[in-house]
Amino acid sequence: MKQLFKSTKYIVVMVTVGLMLASGFTMATASKNAPVRMIPQNFSALADAVSPAVVHIRVEKTVKGGGPAFRQFGQNPFGSDKQFKDFFGRNFGQQRQPEFKQPGLGSGFIIDKGGYIVTNNHVVANADTIKVILKDDTEYDAEIVGRDPVTDIALIKVDAKGNLPAVPMGSSDNLKVGEWVAAIGSPFGLEHTVTAGIVSAKGRVIGSGPYDDFIQTDASINPGNSGGPLINMSGEIIGINTMIIAGGSGIGFAIPIDQAKDIIAQLKDSGAVTRGWLGVTIQDLKGDLAAYYGLKDKSGVMVASVVPGDPADRAGIQPKDIITEIDGKKVTTSRDLTALAAKLGVGDTARVTVLRDGRQKDLDLKVGKRPLTMAAASDQMQKEKEDGYGFQVTELTPEMAQRYNIKETTGVIVVEVEPNSKAQAAGIQPGDLVIEVNRKNVTSVKDFMKLVDYYKKGDGIKLLVKRMNGGLMVIHLA
């Protein structure tokens, strides 16, 4: 009887656990002291609460070029057209591309009853028209309030007569790897699709820019989900679904909402984002480099160079200084420093702690405004009036100098050259560093534009250009 009782007890326990699992609850097997967390049988209540605040976005953009079919015309039918160009000239086959309307789609979510909607920059950038469709099929025309190409965040607004449903923002900083999350959006135009998964990783750096800090999730994300919300089990926004890895499965990325909150607030207030700027190029301390400088915990980043005249230079920061703190906040990696600097107010004074020759120094630095990166500059400059030559430039930042292996500290970088333009015919290429205009030094975009405007009325412009792996050259613009 005793043995039978033990067996019966074992069966009862197993049946009880089996019933719990069958009823849709999963028990979290964490440490003994951690609370047991139960996962709901389905996500219906979550979807019902959040979906009304998730919108489908349709855009229309004007695109130059008619695709592969159009590009076949004017080319050598035997494949290579080099001999044809040598004979007929370099512009052979470069016909003016026709313009056509290209539709696009994405997702977004309403953040307040006034009609403000968050989405991705790449969803609405350069859109001629933006349509927002709610879950009840109500349709609105939307306008762009502001865009931040660097982090791929945009804020748009609709003029709704009544109050709109809004979704609350949570905290991505408190998010744990392994937590359940859900994504809502319009993949491939399939509106209000709900998918679920877990947080696969936090702080992912995937090479998309200086502010890489993504949430990785295996909740299914596809084209059309861009700009839609990633939500926690409390129905709060903890991320903005942004990108996937081509050919990957179960690998999606979202912008953490705690990173996005300040950006959204700035876009709402002023339509643009300003970030603090120190004026240094930096590198992480790894391996032997940390040991060489006597850093046991490998904490801090080394200053590789200082931009003359910029905030760090004026504060007395020097190459080979090791930055360990900013305003008392510890700096461990270059990503930490970039994020902390971005949050500093332009014009404010920050206390920068450095190690120099093994000794700690506290330096007061007046924060500058971060120049545009290449991606942001080219994106924003598309709206500026052309100068007649068909190319656009941006400031030379340490970030771009490193990308193009440029040692110079002055000049402007070419970010775009229009097809069939005078600039293209003259041989100007993206990535060229313009150092002089008609023997006059170029120190900024403002200088460049003034010189071009002054000299274009004469016999033409001669640009002294440095090209990566090509050295110095003179390019003449008629």
N, C-alpha and C positions, 0 to 999 in steps of 0.2 A: 504493500500500500504506500509506503514511504517513497519508493522509487517511482511509482505511478503518479504520486502527487507532484514530484519534481518535474516529471515529463509534462504533466498537464499545465503546470505553471509556465513552463517554457513555451508551450503552444499558445497559451493565452497572451503572453507578452508579444510573441511574433505576430499574432493576429491583430493585436492593438496597433503595433507599428505599421503593419500592412494597411490597415484601415486609414491611418493618418496619411500615408503616402497616396492612397487611392483617392482620398477626398481633396487632394490638390495642395497639400502642405508639405514643405521640405524643411527639415531641421538642420540648422547650421551647426556643424561640428567644429566649433572653435575651442578655445581654452575653457577650462572648467569654470573660471570666473566670468567669462563673457556671457552676455545674455543670449538666450536661444532665440533666433530670428526665424520667423515663419514667412514663406513666400506664398502669396495668394494663388488660388487655383487658376485664375485668369486675370487679364488686364482690362476687363470691360469697364469697371468703375473709373480706372485711371484714364482710359481713352475717352469716356463720356465727359469727364471733367475738363480735359485739356483740349480736345479736338476743336471745339468751337472757336478757340483763340488761335488756331493754326490756319494759315492761309495758303492758297495756291497762287503763284505769281506767274503771269504770262508777259513776256516782253517782246518787242520788235526792234531790231537794230538794222541800220544801214551798213552793208558790208561791200567793200570793193572787191572785184574779181568774181568771175562766174564759175569757179570751181575747176576741176580737172578738164571738163569738156571744153571750156573756153580757153584754157591754157594750151591746148593742143594746136590751136590755130597760130600760124606765124612761126612754127618751128620746123626744123629739118625733119622730114618724115623718116629719115634713116637713123634717127637717134641723136647723134652728136651734132650740134649746130655751131661748133667752134670755128670751122672753116668758113661757114656762111657769115659769121660775125666778123671774122678777120677781113672778109671781102666787102661786105655791105656796111660795116661799122658796128660799134659796140651796142647800139640801141636796136639792132635787128631783132625782131620778134617780141620786143617789149611794147606791145600795143597798150593803149589806155584801157584799163580794166573797167568793165561796166559795173554799175552799182545795183544791188538787189537787196530786198528786205529779208532778213533772216529772223525767224521766230526762235524764242528761247523760253525756258521754263525753270521754275525753282520753287522754293518754299519760304515761309517766314512765319513769325509769330507776333501777335499783338501784345505790347507791353503796358499799355494803359488805355483808358476809355476814350482818350482824345484822338485815337487813330494812328499812333506811332507804331511802326512795324519794323522789327529787326530781320535782316536777311544777310546774305553774303554780297560783298562788293561785286564779285564776278557775275552774279545773277543780273544786276541792274546797270553795271557800268556801260556808258555810251548808249543806253537804250533811248530810242525815240519815243516809245510809249510803254507804260507799265500798267498792267491790269491786275487787280487783286480780287480773288474770288474767295468768299467765305464758305463755310461748310453748308450753309443754307442756300448756296448759289447766288447770294447777293454779290453784285460786282461793282467795284469802284475803280476810278482812275486814281493812280498814285503819283506823287512827286517825290523826288529825291531830296531829303533834308541834308544829308551829308554822307560822305564815303571815306573810308580809310583803307586804301589799297594795300598798305603794309601788312595789316592783320586780316584783310579780306572781310571787313565788317561794313555794312551799310545800314542807314536808317532812312526809311521812307514813310510817307504819311498819306492817309486818305481822309477826305472830308466827309465823315459820316454824320448823318443827322441825329441818330440816336446813340446811346452808349454802346460801346463794343465790348465783347468779352475779352478779358485779359488774363494772362497766365503769370503767376508769381515767379520771381527769380529765387533760386536756392543758393547753395554754396558749393562750388566745385573743390574748394580747398579741403573740405571735410569729406570728400568722396574717397571711398576705399576701393582698392583693386579687388575685383570679385563681386562687387555690388551689382544688383540687378538694375538695369536701365531700359528705357523704351525710347524709340525714335518715331516721330510722326512727321509725315511729309507727303510729297507727290512724286515718287519715283516713276520715271518715264511717263509722267502726266497722270498717273493713277492716284487721284486725290485722296488725302486723309488715310493713307496706308499706315498701319501701326505694326512696328516690328519690335522685338524684345531681345535682350541679350545681357551681357555683363560688361563691366569695365575691365578691359583686358590689360591696360597699363595707363600710367599717368606720366606727364612730363616728356612725352615723345618728341624728339628732335628729328625732323625728316628733311631738313634742308630747304624749307620753303621761304626762309627769311630770318631776320635777326630776332624775332620774337616767337620762335618755335617753342611751343609748350602745349602739346595736344593731348586730349583724352583719346585713347584708343579703345574701341568697342567692337564686339562681334555682333551687335544688333545690326541687322541687314540695312545697309545704306547703298543707294544707287543714284545715278544721274537723275536729278529732279528733287532729291532730298536736300540739296544744297540750301542752307539758310534756315532749315527747319530745326525744331528743338530736340535736344536729348534731355529726357526728364528722369527724375528719380522716382522712387516708390511713393513719395509724398505728393507727386504731381507738380514738382517745381522744376524750372529750367536749370540744368547744371552744365549745359553745353550747347553750342551751335554747330550742327552737322555741316561739314565743310568739304571733305575730300575723301577719296578712296585710293587704294593702290590698284593701278590697272592690272587686270588679270588675277588679282587677289580675291580671296573668298573669306568673309568674316573679318576683314580688316578695314575698319572705317575710322575716321578722325573727326574730332569735334573741338572747337575752340572753348576752353574753360570759361564759364560765365563770369567767374571772379576777375579774369583778365579782361573780359568784354565790358563789364559794368562802367568803368571809367571812360572807356572809348565811346560807349553809347551816350553817356551823359554829356561828353564834350560835343558830340555830333548834334545832340538835341539843343544844346545851348548856343553853339557858334557855327555848326555845319562843318567843322574841321577839327583835326586832332593835332595838338602841339605836344612835343615830347622834349624832355630834358636832354642836353647834349654836353658831354665832357670834352670831346675833342682829342680822343686817344684811340690808337689801335692796340688791341690787347690779345693775349694768348693764355691758355690754361697752363697751369704748372703740373706737369705729369712726369712720372718716373724719375729719371736722374736729374731733371731740371729742378724739381722740388728739393731733392736731397742736396743739390749744389748750393741752393740758397738757404739751406738749413731749415726748411719747413717740414716738420715731422708729420703734420696732419694734411699736408698738401692743400692748405686753405689759402685762397687769394689768387689773383690773376696778375700777370706781369704786363707792364706797359711796354709795348714794342716800339711805339713812336708817339710823338706828341705833335699835334698840328700847330704850327706857329701862329700866335695871335689868338688861339681859341681858349676857352675857359681853363683847361688843364694847364696850358702853357702860362697863362697869367697867374694861376694859383701856385706855380712853382713845381708842378709835377714833372718828373724827368723820365726819359727812357730807362728801363730796367728797375724802376720803382715797382713794388708789389703792393697793389691795392687790396687791403684786407677788410675794410669796413666803409660804409657810407652812412653818415648820420647814425652811427651805432649799430647798423644792421650788417651782419656778417656777409662777406663776399667769398664764396667758395669757388665758383666757376664763372666763366665769361658770360654765361647766360644770366647768372644772378646779377652781375654788374649792369648788363644791358637793360634788364627789367627794372632794376632800382633807379637807374638814370632816367629811364622813360617816365617814371612816375614823379620825378622832381619837377617843381614848378619853375618855368622859365623866368629868370631874374632873381630867383631865390638863392640864398647862400647855403651850401651844403658842406658839412665837415667830412673830409676825405682822409681816411687813415691809411698811411703807406708804410712799408718797410723799405728803408734805404741803407744799404751796407749793414744790415742786421739791426738797425735802430728804428724805432717807431717814430713817425712824424704825423702830426695832425695839421692838415692844410685846409684853409677856407677857400671854397671855390664858388664863384658866381655862375650859376647854371645858364647855359645858352640854349638856343632852340635847335633841335636836331634838324639837319638838312634833309631834303628828300632823298630816299634811296632811288636806285635806278628804276625799279618797278613802279614806285609811286610817282616819280617824276614823269615818266613816259605816259603814265595813265592820265595824270592831271593836265599835262601840256597839250593833249590832243584837242582841248577846247580853246587853246590860245590861237590868236591870229597868225597865220603863216607869214614869214618874212619874204616870201617870193622865191626862196631857194629850195625849199622842200626838205629841211632837216631841223631837228630840235635837239637842244642840249640841256644838261643839268649840272648842278654843282659837283665838283670833285670831292667826294667824301673819303675818309680813310677806308671805309668799307669797300667802296668801288675801286679805290687805288689798289687794294689788296687783290680784288677780283681780277683786275686787268694787269697786275704785276707792274704798276706804275710807281716810280720812285719820286716823281715831282709832287710838289705840294700846291701848285697853282695851275689854273687852267680850267676848262669845262669839258665835260664828256658828251659826245654825241650819243643820243639814246634812240633816235629814230631817223631813218632816211626814207622818204616817200619814193615809190616806184615811178620811173619816168620823169623824175624831177631834175632840176639843174644840179643839185647836190649829188645825185646818183651818177649823172653823166660826168661830173668832175672827178668822181672816184671816192667821195666821202663814204665812210663806213661806220656803223654803230660800234662804239668802243674807242673811236679815235679821240685823242686828247688834243683839244685846240689850245695852243699856248700863246699865239700872237695873231692879231689881225692887222695886216699892213704894217708890220714891225712894231705894233703897240701891244704891250703886255696885257694878257687877259687874266684877271684875278677872280672874276665872278661872272655869273650869268648876266647880271645887270651891266657889267662892263662890256661883255660880249655884245649884248643887244644894242648898246649905245654905239659901239664901234661899227657894227654891221649897218645900223641905220644911217650913220654918218657917211660911210664910204660907199654904200651901194649906189649913191647918186653920181659917183664919179665913173672911172674907167673899169671898175671891178674890184674884187676883194681877193687878196692873197692871204691864205691861212697857213700858219706854221703849225703842223700837226705831228704828233707822235703816235705811232701805231705799234701795238704790241707785236713783237718779233719783226717789226719793219723799220724801226728807227725813225728819224725825223724826215719829214717831207713837206714840200710846199704844194698846196692845192689852190688852183686859180678858179674863182667863181666869176663868170662873165656877168 
